[in-house]
């Protein structure tokens, strides 16, 4: 899935965008870790984290984050059955990140790597709670267990 390219398009066209991503899963969940969506300020989106109540809640979180403006990443841990009434019954941690024109250069770098194929990204939170990414070679990232983007 082309996610960073889509986020870059949205930032350039709409001024902002959000990335919704499945960060962790325990038990049964609609999608695996790494599933993601790009969300525009008007709520339109590209991609899926599995549909149902989880996706609607995540979209609401993304729109709220976008309304607040570019800020720290937000994470929510959902018990899919008790919290959302989903039959999966597991747990999912969903992250929401916001981007604006200040992120164009970083998004363009990630979008270029995405167009070139598989790559690994090392992620860390900065002092402001924003996710910082460094592109690694796919071989090194796979050896070290890093997130591999496809």
Rosetta blueprint (number, residue, H / E / L):
1 X L
2 X L
3 X L
4 X H
5 X H
6 X H
7 X H
8 X H
9 X H
10 X H
11 X H
12 X H
13 X H
14 X H
15 X L
16 X E
17 X E
18 X E
19 X E
20 X E
21 X E
22 X E
23 X E
24 X E
25 X E
26 X E
27 X L
28 X L
29 X L
30 X L
31 X L
32 X L
33 X L
34 X L
35 X L
36 X E
37 X E
38 X E
39 X E
40 X L
41 X L
42 X L
43 X L
44 X L
45 X E
46 X E
47 X E
48 X L
49 X L
50 X L
51 X L
52 X H
53 X H
54 X H
55 X H
56 X H
57 X H
58 X H
59 X H
60 X H
61 X H
62 X H
63 X H
64 X H
65 X H
66 X H
67 X H
68 X H
69 X L
70 X L
71 X L
72 X L
73 X L
74 X E
75 X E
76 X E
77 X E
78 X E
79 X E
80 X H
81 X H
82 X H
83 X H
84 X H
85 X L
86 X L
87 X L
88 X L
89 X L
90 X L
91 X E
92 X E
93 X E
94 X E
95 X E
96 X E
97 X E
98 X E
99 X E
100 X E
101 X H
102 X H
103 X H
104 X H
105 X H
106 X H
107 X H
108 X H
109 X H
110 X H
111 X H
112 X H
113 X H
114 X H
115 X H
116 X L
117 X L
118 X L
119 X E
120 X E
121 X E
122 X E
123 X E
124 X E
125 X E
126 X L
127 X L
128 X L
129 X L
130 X L
131 X E
132 X E
133 X E
134 X E
135 X E
136 X E
137 X L
138 X H
139 X H
140 X H
141 X H
142 X H
143 X H
144 X H
145 X L
146 X L
147 X E
148 X E
149 X E
150 X L
